[in-house]
Amino acid sequence: MQGAIDEFSKSVSIDPNHPYSNHKLALNSLFKGNFEEAFQRIQIAEREYNKLGNRAKLAECHLFMGSVLLQMGKDIHAIQKLESALDLYEKEHDLRGQTNALSQMGSVYYQVGNYDKALTYLQKAYDIFESNKDFDGMVHVLGVQALTSYAKAMHSDETYTATISIAQKALKIGREQHLNLFDNLLMSISALGAAYWQNDDKTQLKELISEAEQLKDKFQMPMSRFTFDIMIGKGYERLDQLDLAELHLGRAMKALSEGNVKTLSAFINASCARLKEKQGELEEAHRLYDLAIKEHERFRGDTQTLSFKMAAGERMLSTYNEAIEFLIDTKDYAGAFNLAERSKARSFLDLIGTKLESSESAANRLIEEERKLQFAMSKLEEQLAQASSAQSGQESPKVKKIKTELDNNRALYTQLIERIKKERPELSSLLTVNPSNISEIQSLLDDDTTILEYYITEKRTFLWVVSKKILSLIEIPIKQKVLKQKVNSFRDSISSLSNDYKHQAIDLYDLLIRPALSHITNKRLAIVPHSVLHYLPFQALIDSNKTNSQDDLFLIQQYDVFYLPSASLVKFTISKRKQKTDSVLAFGNPDTEGKSIDLIYAAKEVESIKKIYPDALVFFGAEASKKKLKQFANQFSIVHFASHAELNSQSPMLSSLKLSSEKDGEGDLQLHEVFHLNLSQTSLVVLSACETGLGKLTTGDEVNSLSRGFIYAGSPSVIASLWKVSDESTATLMSHFYSNLQSSDKAKSLRIAQIELISGETGKGIVRDANEVLSRGHKIKKTQSFTVNGTHPFFWAPFVLIGDWQ
């Protein structure tokens, strides 16, 4: 083989543009794990094949480039090249080429976390490989399917049964058939080992490692041998066979130090860090954890789309968790807090970071252009996924139109990034933001605020109590799975209007709040949730008086409560804080198409605001439109919506507030449009609508919710809801809130309004038939009728203040 490489090298020394020789040298560079050199070579081959009009070779180049670009984190470019390859192969009627392109497309969507779409592409590829008895192709696709299935199970409540079945099928083919490239088995071995580990099946894991050891001499590519050493070393480390773990991980580290492989550096450093921690070499473990996270964040910073950034965060979650646990176990509580902040909601922090750090107008214009294209592409990708799943057979005109628009946006984005790198390289640092550290956060806090920041790993739950002068770390004895069950059970009790919620509220208070009480000396709590706690209404937790239940108190009766997606958001909200005025823009009960349920109390809600603020500009029905919002939003301190909302958990950028339609377009105000609103004069947005505080929660702790969209758009504070409430009680609560707001801050105003429903005559006077209320939320009616009143948390607890309390 080396002789052939020498000949190709000699060829390009004579003719640097020789396409075939550059193509072969690119393959050799990929073989060695040198992606940048491989890409440079294949670009030359692509250019020359294009001049020659050789579509078959051009398709090969684009397929190769898609694979390399994906490894480099350039997901937009990768998709462009792979779609081009697929198109060229179809024109050439090259079935094998089409299959390879489909397989690579599956890999792309696995990498960006769109697992269902990945599995669809992979199944198409597998069916063609199987019909042609292409066992190497089948094993390769099964490997990606196994990894995708494993990732999907990790991010849901599914078991690992499908992962194990797919991976075992690949290994069975490998045992029974002659494979030209045993390297393709590595992905299945990796997924199978991870599934066995998650199932705590050490016997099967040992057997798998033994079988894998017998295959190692059959791997041809250096990259495969490197990956094998990481995988087997990690397996031995999990089994506490530390000498064997050190042998394999040591070989991987040697390959890394020689500069052959860069893309897996974060994972190898994390694996070695765990090993050193077990061996008691704590300083070295600390260094390696730090290096792993820096390498991951460097790679993540190089990626192009929000979806890829979020997926990259999810894949490194276990490393963040292990590093945080390591820092806590070594008593570095401040370091653990800082790392927890780095791990939380990174995509959201990246977005708002540009608004914090760039003061130059030209730079801001470039960055804003980059953001707009990102949001546009995210929206179009989600529209394409929906349209593609709805069609059958031939590609519809709608799908073709979306694809064309998406291609145009991708081309514009590629041109813009190249322009930024060439003309303004210093702007690269403005496309991400470093979260605040503990010292900076403490310096920004006022004397009356305490932060309760939670962090949940698979087996441990942590709570930092942070005030201006105090940092305390508390470990809460509960695993993630059990905590999730408790939170879901509590929410179910509230949403069904049951009184069973009380003992659950007491239990959760004792778990999550009581351990911190001795450290809280002031009147205001900032809750920074994590994982499933994003769905928990902390204000409804109950401090129980064991001797007299009449003295039980909700958390909101003890403290002003507000929420932050991340403690680092303190800096942003303070910078966006505006002087409070009485200017209000409100939208009530818009006319929405296709909605059979009228929000009968929404108009009353807005009318009550008008009574409190006579100069408020209010719109009802057909006038409550997106056009009016865009026209007036930047002129008012408060923007209030009393309308329907629609969450789209599969395509979060398409979640929307329902406003009236006008001739200029649809009435839905979708999340991607919210990001582009100009709310530079806005102090508060109130989303008195259904579940506006929630969105699809990823394991990387990203929540693409409407509330975060309005914060990005410039409002330092948002009031949103955690579940559906369609009742006059909402109008009553909002009326009290706005009355209070004339003389109090936002957090206190909301607290007083909620307490009025809990213990005042207002709440007791709101008596409802439970079946009637539940039917408005589209729930199944109960067979037994009962009544509730406004003191029940169902009516007041969903409303939360996010962002600035003042």
C-alpha positions in Angstrom: 0.0 0.0 0.0 2.8 2.4 0.9 4.2 1.9 -2.6 1.0 3.1 -4.2 0.9 6.1 -1.9 4.4 7.0 -2.9 3.4 6.9 -6.5 0.4 9.1 -5.9 2.6 11.6 -4.0 5.0 11.6 -6.9 2.1 12.2 -9.3 0.9 15.3 -7.5 4.5 16.6 -7.2 4.5 16.7 -11.0 0.8 17.8 -11.4 -0.6 19.2 -8.1 -4.1 19.3 -9.6 -4.2 15.6 -10.6 -7.7 14.6 -9.5 -7.3 10.8 -9.1 -4.0 11.1 -7.2 -5.4 13.8 -4.9 -8.5 11.6 -4.3 -6.4 8.6 -3.3 -4.2 10.7 -1.1 -7.3 12.2 0.6 -8.4 8.6 1.4 -5.0 7.9 2.9 -5.2 11.0 5.0 -8.6 9.9 6.3 -7.3 6.5 6.9 -4.7 8.1 9.2 -7.3 10.3 10.9 -6.0 13.6 9.4 -9.3 15.2 8.5 -8.0 18.6 7.5 -5.4 17.3 5.1 -8.0 14.8 3.7 -10.4 17.7 3.0 -7.8 19.9 1.3 -6.9 17.0 -1.0 -10.5 16.1 -1.9 -11.3 19.8 -2.6 -8.7 19.7 -5.4 -10.1 16.4 -6.8 -13.7 17.9 -6.6 -12.6 21.0 -8.6 -10.9 19.0 -11.3 -13.7 16.4 -11.7 -16.2 19.2 -12.0 -14.1 20.7 -14.8 -14.1 17.4 -16.5 -17.9 16.9 -16.1 -17.3 13.5 -14.4 -20.5 13.2 -12.4 -19.7 9.8 -11.0 -16.4 10.9 -9.5 -17.9 14.2 -8.4 -20.5 12.2 -6.5 -17.7 10.2 -4.8 -16.0 13.4 -3.8 -19.1 14.9 -2.3 -19.9 11.7 -0.4 -16.3 11.7 1.0 -16.5 15.4 1.8 -19.8 14.9 3.7 -18.2 12.3 5.9 -15.1 14.4 6.6 -17.0 17.6 7.3 -19.2 15.8 9.7 -16.2 14.6 11.7 -15.0 18.3 11.7 -18.3 19.5 13.1 -19.3 21.3 9.9 -22.8 19.9 9.8 -24.4 22.4 7.4 -21.6 21.8 4.9 -21.8 18.1 5.4 -25.5 18.0 4.7 -25.0 20.1 1.5 -22.4 17.8 0.2 -24.3 14.6 1.0 -27.5 15.9 -0.6 -25.5 16.8 -3.6 -23.9 13.3 -3.7 -27.4 11.7 -3.4 -28.7 13.8 -6.2 -25.7 12.9 -8.5 -25.9 9.2 -7.7 -29.6 9.3 -8.6 -28.9 10.9 -11.9 -26.2 8.3 -12.5 -28.6 5.5 -11.5 -25.9 4.3 -9.1 -27.7 2.3 -6.4 -24.7 1.6 -4.3 -23.8 5.3 -4.3 -27.3 6.2 -3.3 -27.1 3.8 -0.4 -23.8 5.1 0.9 -25.2 8.7 0.7 -28.4 7.6 2.6 -26.2 5.9 5.2 -24.1 9.1 5.7 -27.3 11.2 5.9 -28.4 8.9 8.7 -25.1 9.6 10.5 -25.5 13.3 10.2 -29.0 13.3 11.7 -27.7 11.0 14.5 -25.0 13.5 15.2 -27.5 16.4 15.4 -29.9 14.5 17.7 -32.7 13.9 15.2 -32.9 10.2 16.0 -36.1 9.3 14.2 -35.0 11.0 11.0 -31.6 9.3 11.3 -33.3 5.9 11.7 -35.5 6.5 8.6 -32.5 7.2 6.4 -30.6 4.3 7.8 -33.4 1.8 7.3 -33.7 2.8 3.6 -29.9 2.2 3.2 -30.1 -1.1 5.1 -32.9 -2.4 2.9 -30.9 -1.8 -0.3 -27.7 -3.3 1.2 -29.6 -6.3 2.3 -31.3 -6.8 -1.1 -27.8 -6.8 -2.7 -26.3 -9.0 0.1 -23.7 -6.4 0.8 -22.7 -7.5 4.3 -20.1 -4.8 4.8 -22.7 -2.2 4.1 -25.3 -3.9 6.3 -22.9 -4.1 9.2 -22.0 -0.4 8.8 -25.6 0.7 8.8 -26.5 -1.5 11.7 -23.7 0.1 13.7 -25.0 3.6 13.2 -28.6 2.3 13.9 -27.3 0.8 17.2 -25.7 4.0 18.3 -28.8 6.0 17.3 -31.1 3.6 19.1 -28.8 3.9 22.2 -28.8 7.7 22.1 -32.6 7.7 21.7 -33.1 5.4 24.7 -30.7 7.6 26.8 -32.9 10.6 26.1 -36.2 8.9 26.8 -37.8 6.3 29.1 -37.2 3.6 26.5 -35.2 0.4 27.4 -32.0 -0.6 25.6 -33.6 -3.8 24.1 -33.6 -2.4 20.6 -30.0 -1.3 20.8 -28.9 -4.8 22.0 -30.9 -6.5 19.3 -29.5 -4.3 16.4 -25.9 -4.6 17.6 -26.1 -8.4 18.2 -27.5 -8.7 14.6 -24.4 -6.9 13.3 -22.0 -9.1 15.3 -23.9 -12.2 14.1 -23.3 -11.1 10.5 -19.6 -10.5 11.3 -19.2 -14.0 12.7 -21.0 -15.8 9.8 -20.0 -13.8 6.8 -16.7 -12.8 5.3 -16.3 -9.0 5.8 -13.9 -6.9 3.8 -13.8 -4.3 6.6 -14.2 -5.5 10.1 -13.8 -1.9 11.2 -17.5 -1.5 10.6 -18.2 -3.7 13.6 -16.8 -1.1 16.0 -19.9 1.0 16.2 -22.1 -2.0 17.1 -19.6 -3.2 19.7 -19.5 0.3 21.2 -23.3 0.6 21.4 -23.7 -2.9 22.8 -21.1 -2.3 25.5 -22.8 0.9 26.5 -26.2 -0.8 26.7 -24.8 -3.6 28.8 -23.3 -1.0 31.1 -26.5 0.9 31.4 -28.3 -2.4 32.3 -25.6 -3.2 34.8 -24.9 -6.5 33.0 -21.2 -7.0 33.8 -21.2 -10.6 32.7 -22.3 -9.7 29.1 -19.9 -6.8 29.1 -17.0 -9.1 30.0 -18.0 -11.5 27.2 -18.3 -8.7 24.7 -14.8 -7.3 25.6 -13.4 -10.8 25.2 -14.9 -11.2 21.7 -13.8 -7.7 20.7 -10.2 -8.5 21.8 -10.2 -11.3 19.3 -11.1 -9.0 16.5 -8.5 -6.3 17.1 -6.0 -7.7 14.6 -8.6 -7.6 11.8 -9.0 -3.8 12.0 -7.3 -2.1 9.1 -7.6 1.6 9.8 -5.4 3.3 12.5 -8.5 5.3 13.4 -10.3 2.0 14.2 -7.5 0.7 16.3 -7.4 4.0 18.2 -11.2 3.9 18.8 -10.9 0.2 19.8 -8.4 1.1 22.5 -10.7 3.8 23.9 -13.7 1.5 23.9 -12.0 -1.5 25.4 -10.1 0.6 27.9 -13.3 2.3 29.0 -14.9 -1.2 29.4 -12.1 -2.5 31.6 -12.3 0.7 33.6 -16.0 0.2 34.2 -15.2 -3.4 35.3 -12.5 -2.0 37.7 -9.8 -4.0 35.8 -7.6 -0.9 36.0 -4.3 -2.4 34.7 -5.9 -3.5 31.5 -7.8 -0.2 31.3 -4.5 1.6 31.6 -2.9 -0.5 28.9 -5.5 0.3 26.3 -6.1 3.9 27.3 -2.3 4.5 27.4 -2.1 3.4 23.7 -4.9 5.7 22.8 -3.2 8.6 24.6 0.0 7.9 22.8 -1.8 8.1 19.4 -3.4 11.3 20.5 -0.1 12.8 21.6 1.4 12.0 18.2 -1.2 14.2 16.6 -2.9 11.5 14.5 -6.4 11.9 15.9 -8.1 15.0 17.2 -11.8 14.5 17.0 -12.0 12.0 19.9 -9.6 13.8 22.2 -12.4 14.9 24.6 -13.6 11.3 25.0 -10.1 9.8 25.5 -9.2 12.5 28.1 -12.4 12.0 29.9 -11.9 8.2 30.0 -8.3 8.6 31.3 -9.5 11.1 33.9 -11.9 8.5 35.3 -9.1 6.0 35.4 -6.7 8.3 37.2 -9.5 9.2 39.7 -9.9 5.5 40.5 -6.2 5.1 40.9 -6.0 8.0 43.3 -4.0 10.3 41.1 -6.3 13.3 41.7 -4.2 16.1 40.3 -3.8 14.3 37.0 -7.5 13.4 37.0 -8.4 17.1 37.5 -6.1 18.1 34.6 -7.6 15.5 32.3 -11.2 16.4 33.1 -10.4 20.0 32.5 -8.7 19.2 29.2 -11.6 17.0 28.1 -14.1 19.7 28.6 -12.0 22.4 26.9 -11.6 20.1 23.9 -15.3 19.4 23.8 -16.2 23.1 24.0 -13.6 24.0 21.3 -15.2 21.4 19.0 -18.7 22.6 20.0 -17.8 26.2 19.2 -16.7 25.1 15.7 -20.0 23.5 14.9 -22.5 25.5 12.9 -26.1 25.0 13.8 -28.0 25.2 17.1 -29.2 21.6 16.8 -25.6 20.4 16.3 -24.4 22.5 19.3 -27.2 21.1 21.5 -26.5 17.5 20.4 -22.8 17.9 21.1 -23.7 19.1 24.6 -25.8 16.0 25.1 -23.0 13.7 24.1 -20.6 15.2 26.6 -23.2 15.3 29.4 -21.7 12.3 31.2 -18.3 13.9 31.2 -19.6 17.1 32.7 -21.5 15.1 35.3 -18.4 13.0 36.2 -16.2 16.1 36.4 -18.7 17.9 38.6 -19.0 14.9 40.9 -15.1 14.7 41.0 -14.8 18.4 42.0 -17.5 18.0 44.7 -15.8 14.9 46.1 -12.5 16.7 46.3 -14.3 19.7 48.1 -13.9 22.2 45.3 -17.5 23.4 45.6 -16.9 26.7 43.7 -15.2 24.9 40.9 -18.1 22.5 40.7 -20.6 25.4 40.6 -18.6 27.1 37.8 -18.6 23.9 35.8 -22.3 23.3 36.3 -22.9 26.7 34.9 -20.7 25.9 31.9 -22.8 22.7 31.3 -26.2 24.3 31.5 -28.1 25.8 28.6 -25.0 26.5 26.5 -26.9 27.2 23.3 -29.1 29.8 25.1 -26.1 31.4 26.7 -24.3 31.5 23.3 -27.3 33.3 21.9 -27.6 36.0 24.5 -23.9 36.3 24.8 -23.7 38.3 21.5 -26.0 40.9 23.0 -23.8 41.2 26.0 -20.3 41.4 24.5 -20.4 43.4 21.3 -20.8 47.1 21.3 -19.6 47.8 17.8 -22.6 48.3 15.4 -20.9 46.7 12.4 -20.0 43.6 14.5 -23.5 43.4 15.8 -24.9 43.5 12.3 -22.8 40.6 11.2 -23.6 38.6 14.3 -27.3 39.3 14.0 -27.2 38.2 10.4 -25.5 35.0 11.5 -28.2 34.4 14.1 -31.1 35.1 11.7 -29.8 32.5 9.3 -29.4 30.0 12.1 -33.0 30.5 13.2 -34.2 30.4 9.6 -32.4 27.1 8.9 -33.7 25.6 12.1 -37.3 26.6 11.2 -37.0 25.2 7.6 -35.4 21.9 8.8 -38.3 21.4 11.1 -40.8 22.3 8.4 -39.1 19.9 6.1 -39.2 17.1 8.6 -43.0 17.6 9.1 -43.7 17.9 5.4 -41.6 14.8 4.5 -43.3 12.7 7.1 -46.7 13.7 5.8 -46.1 12.8 2.2 -46.2 9.4 0.6 -44.6 8.4 -2.7 -43.2 11.1 -5.0 -41.7 14.3 -3.5 -44.4 16.9 -3.2 -44.1 20.5 -4.5 -44.2 21.7 -0.9 -41.2 19.6 0.1 -39.3 20.7 -3.0 -40.0 24.4 -2.2 -38.8 24.0 1.4 -35.6 22.2 0.2 -34.8 25.0 -2.2 -35.3 27.6 0.4 -33.2 25.6 2.9 -30.4 25.2 0.3 -30.4 28.9 -0.4 -30.1 29.7 3.4 -27.3 27.2 3.8 -25.4 28.8 0.9 -25.9 32.2 2.4 -24.8 30.9 5.8 -21.6 29.3 4.4 -20.8 32.6 2.6 -21.3 34.6 5.7 -19.1 32.4 7.9 -16.3 32.5 5.4 -16.7 36.3 5.2 -16.6 36.7 9.0 -13.5 34.5 9.2 -11.8 36.4 6.4 -12.8 40.0 7.2 -13.4 40.0 10.9 -11.7 37.0 12.6 -12.0 38.6 16.0 -15.8 38.1 15.8 -15.4 34.3 16.3 -15.2 34.9 20.0 -18.5 36.7 20.0 -20.4 33.7 18.6 -20.1 32.0 22.0 -20.0 33.3 25.6 -18.3 32.2 28.7 -20.7 31.7 31.6 -20.2 33.8 34.7 -18.2 32.3 37.6 -19.3 32.2 41.2 -17.4 35.4 42.2 -19.0 37.4 39.4 -22.5 36.1 40.2 -22.1 36.9 43.9 -20.9 40.4 43.1 -24.1 41.0 41.1 -26.5 39.8 43.7 -28.3 42.2 46.0 -28.4 41.6 49.7 -32.0 40.2 49.7 -31.6 37.5 47.1 -30.4 33.9 47.5 -29.9 31.5 44.6 -30.9 27.9 44.9 -29.1 26.2 41.9 -29.8 22.5 41.4 -27.8 19.9 39.4 -28.8 16.3 38.8 -26.7 13.4 37.6 -27.9 9.9 37.2 -27.3 8.9 40.8 -26.8 12.1 42.7 -28.6 15.4 43.2 -26.8 18.6 44.3 -27.9 22.0 45.5 -25.8 25.1 45.7 -27.0 27.9 48.0 -25.5 31.2 46.8 -25.9 34.6 48.3 -23.7 37.7 48.2 -21.4 36.3 50.9 -22.3 32.6 51.1 -21.6 29.5 48.9 -22.8 26.2 50.4 -23.1 22.8 48.7 -25.7 20.3 49.8 -26.1 16.8 48.4 -29.7 15.6 48.3 -30.1 11.8 48.7 -32.2 11.0 45.7 -31.5 9.5 42.2 -32.6 11.2 39.0 -35.1 8.4 38.1 -36.8 8.6 41.5 -36.9 12.4 41.5 -38.5 12.4 38.1 -41.2 10.1 39.3 -42.0 12.4 42.3 -42.1 15.5 40.1 -44.4 13.8 37.5 -46.7 12.5 40.2 -47.0 15.9 41.9 -47.8 17.6 38.6 -50.4 14.9 37.8 -52.1 15.5 41.1 -52.3 19.2 40.5 -53.4 19.0 36.9 -56.2 16.6 37.9 -57.4 19.0 40.6 -56.8 16.3 43.2 -56.1 17.2 46.9 -53.5 14.4 47.0 -50.9 16.9 45.9 -50.4 18.1 49.6 -48.4 15.2 50.9 -46.3 15.2 47.6 -45.7 18.9 48.0 -44.5 18.4 51.6 -42.3 15.5 50.5 -40.6 17.6 47.7 -40.2 20.6 50.1 -38.4 18.4 52.6 -36.2 17.1 49.8 -35.4 20.2 47.9 -35.9 23.2 50.1 -35.6 22.3 53.8 -31.9 21.3 53.6 -31.1 24.9 52.5 -33.2 26.7 55.1 -30.3 27.2 57.6 -28.4 29.1 54.8 -31.2 31.4 53.7 -31.3 34.6 55.6 -33.2 36.9 53.2 -36.6 37.2 51.6 -36.1 36.4 47.9 -35.3 33.1 46.2 -33.9 32.7 42.7 -34.5 29.1 41.6 -32.1 27.7 38.9 -33.7 24.3 38.0 -32.0 21.5 36.2 -33.3 18.5 34.3 -36.9 17.5 35.4 -37.0 20.3 37.9 -37.7 22.7 35.0 -41.3 21.3 35.2 -41.7 21.7 39.0 -43.7 24.6 40.4 -41.4 25.3 43.4 -43.8 28.0 44.7 -46.4 25.2 45.4 -44.2 23.2 47.7 -45.4 23.0 51.3 -43.6 23.6 54.5 -45.5 21.4 56.9 -46.2 22.1 60.5 -46.2 18.6 61.8 -48.5 19.4 64.8 -51.0 21.7 63.1 -51.7 21.4 59.4 -53.5 24.7 59.5 -50.1 26.4 59.8 -48.7 24.7 56.7 -47.3 27.3 54.2 -46.6 27.2 50.5 -43.1 28.3 49.6 -44.6 31.4 47.9 -46.0 32.4 51.3 -42.5 32.4 52.8 -40.5 34.0 50.0 -40.6 36.0 46.8 -39.8 33.5 44.1 -38.4 33.9 40.6 -36.6 31.6 38.2 -33.4 31.7 36.1 -32.4 29.2 33.3 -28.9 29.7 34.5 -27.3 31.8 37.2 -25.2 33.4 34.4 -28.4 35.1 33.2 -28.1 37.5 36.1 -25.6 39.5 34.2 -27.8 39.7 31.1 -31.0 40.6 33.0 -29.3 43.4 35.0 -27.8 44.8 31.8 -31.3 44.8 30.2 -33.1 46.3 33.3 -35.2 49.3 32.4 -36.9 52.0 34.4 -40.5 50.9 35.1 -43.2 52.8 33.3 -47.0 52.4 33.0 -47.0 51.8 29.3 -48.8 48.5 28.5 -49.5 46.8 25.2 -52.0 43.9 25.6 -53.6 41.3 23.3 -56.8 39.6 24.3 -58.5 36.5 22.9 -57.3 36.8 19.3 -59.4 35.3 16.5 -57.6 32.1 15.6 -58.4 29.7 12.8 -59.2 26.1 13.6 -59.8 26.6 17.3 -63.1 25.4 18.6 -62.5 26.7 22.1 -62.8 30.4 22.7 -60.8 31.9 25.6 -63.9 33.4 27.2 -61.9 34.9 30.1 -59.0 36.3 28.0 -60.9 39.4 27.0 -62.0 40.0 30.5 -58.4 39.7 31.6 -57.2 42.4 29.2 -60.2 44.6 30.1 -59.1 44.5 33.8 -55.6 45.6 32.8 -57.1 48.6 30.9 -58.9 49.6 34.1 -55.6 49.6 36.0 -53.6 51.2 33.2 -56.1 53.5 31.4 -53.5 54.5 28.8 -52.8 50.9 27.8 -53.1 50.0 24.1 -55.2 46.9 23.9 -56.3 44.8 21.0 -59.1 42.1 20.9 -60.3 39.5 18.4 -59.2 40.2 14.8 -57.2 43.3 15.9 -55.0 41.2 18.2 -52.6 40.3 15.4 -48.9 39.7 14.8 -48.8 42.8 12.6 -49.9 45.0 15.5 -47.3 43.3 17.8 -44.5 44.0 15.4 -45.7 47.6 14.9 -46.0 48.6 18.6 -44.0 46.1 20.7 -40.9 48.3 21.0 -42.9 51.3 22.3 -44.1 49.7 25.5 -42.6 48.7 28.8 -45.1 45.8 29.3 -46.4 43.4 26.6 -49.2 41.1 27.7 -50.7 38.2 25.8 -54.0 36.5 26.8 -54.2 33.9 24.1 -53.7 30.3 23.1 -50.3 28.8 22.8 -49.1 25.7 21.0 -46.1 23.7 22.0 -44.3 21.7 19.3 -42.1 19.3 21.2 -40.7 17.7 18.0 -40.0 21.0 16.3 -39.5 23.6 19.1 -38.8 26.5 16.7 -42.4 26.0 15.4 -44.0 26.4 18.9 -46.2 29.5 18.8 -48.5 32.0 20.3 -51.8 32.2 18.6 -52.6 35.7 17.3 -55.1 36.9 14.7 -54.4 36.4 11.0 -54.3 39.4 8.7 -53.7 39.8 5.0 -50.0 40.0 5.5 -49.7 36.4 6.7 -50.5 33.7 9.2 -51.4 34.7 12.8 -49.1 32.2 14.6 -46.1 34.0 16.2 -43.6 31.2 16.1 -40.6 30.9 18.4 -38.1 31.6 15.6 -40.0 34.9 15.0 -39.9 35.8 18.7 -36.1 35.8 18.6 -36.3 38.6 16.0 -38.6 40.9 17.8 -37.2 44.2 19.0 -38.0 44.5 22.7 -35.2 46.9 23.6 -37.7 49.1 25.5 -39.6 46.2 27.1 -39.2 45.5 30.8 -41.7 42.6 31.1 -43.6 40.2 28.8 -46.5 38.3 30.3 -47.6 35.1 28.5 -50.9 34.4 30.1 -51.3 31.4 27.8 -50.9 27.6 27.9 -47.5 26.1 28.9 -45.5 29.0 27.6 -42.8 28.3 30.1 -42.1 24.8 28.8 -40.6 23.3 25.8 -38.8 20.2 24.7 -36.2 19.5 27.4 -32.9 17.9 26.2 -30.5 16.0 28.4 -28.2 19.0 27.7 -30.7 21.1 29.7 -31.7 23.2 26.8 -35.4 24.3 26.7 -36.5 25.9 23.5 -39.4 27.7 25.1 -41.3 30.8 24.1 -40.3 32.4 27.4 -36.6 32.1 26.5 -37.3 33.5 23.1 -38.7 36.7 24.6 -35.7 37.0 26.9 -33.4 36.8 24.0 -35.4 39.4 22.1 -34.6 41.9 24.9 -37.1 41.6 27.7 -35.2 41.0 31.0 -38.4 39.4 32.6 -41.1 37.1 31.4 -44.1 35.7 33.3 -45.1 32.3 31.8 -47.2 29.3 32.7 -46.2 25.7 33.4 -49.6 24.1 32.5 -52.9 24.9 30.8 -55.4 27.1 32.8 -58.5 28.3 31.0 -60.4 29.9 33.8 -61.6 33.2 35.2 -59.1 32.8 38.0 -56.3 33.7 35.6 -58.0 37.0 34.9 -58.4 37.6 38.6 -54.8 36.7 39.4 -53.5 39.0 36.6 -55.7 41.8 37.8 -54.1 41.6 41.3 -50.6 41.3 39.8 -51.0 44.5 37.8 -52.5 46.4 40.7 -49.5 45.3 42.9 -47.0 46.2 40.1 -47.8 49.9 40.4 -46.1 50.0 43.8 -44.0 46.8 44.0 -41.3 44.9 42.1 -42.3 42.0 39.8 -41.5 39.1 42.1 -43.3 40.6 45.1 -46.3 41.6 42.9 -46.7 38.1 41.6 -46.3 36.7 45.1 -49.0 38.9 46.6 -51.4 38.0 43.8 -50.8 34.3 44.3 -51.2 34.6 48.1 -54.6 36.4 47.5 -55.8 33.3 45.7 -54.3 31.0 48.3 -55.6 32.6 51.5 -57.7 35.6 50.6 -61.4 35.9 50.0 -60.8 36.1 46.2 -59.5 32.5 46.0 -62.2 31.1 48.3 -64.8 32.8 46.2 -63.7 31.1 43.0 -65.7 27.8 43.2 -65.6 25.5 40.2 -66.9 22.2 39.1 -63.8 20.2 38.5 -65.2 18.4 35.4 -66.0 21.7 33.8 -62.5 23.1 34.3 -60.7 19.9 33.2 -62.8 19.6 30.1 -61.6 23.1 29.0 -58.0 21.7 29.1 -59.1 18.8 26.8 -58.8 16.2 29.6 -61.0 13.2 30.1 -63.8 14.0 32.4 -64.0 12.4 35.8 -66.9 10.1 36.5 -67.5 11.6 39.9 -68.2 15.3 40.1 -66.6 17.5 42.8 -65.9 21.1 43.4 -62.7 23.0 44.0 -61.9 26.7 44.7 -59.2 29.1 43.7 -56.9 28.2 46.6 -55.9 25.0 44.7 -52.4 25.3 43.1 -53.9 24.3 39.8 -55.3 27.9 39.5 -52.4 30.0 40.8 -49.2 27.9 40.8 -48.5 27.6 37.0 -47.4 31.2 36.7 -43.7 31.8 37.1 -41.5 34.9 36.8 -38.3 34.2 34.7 -35.4 36.6 34.6 -35.2 39.9 36.4 -37.1 40.1 39.7 -37.1 43.9 39.9 
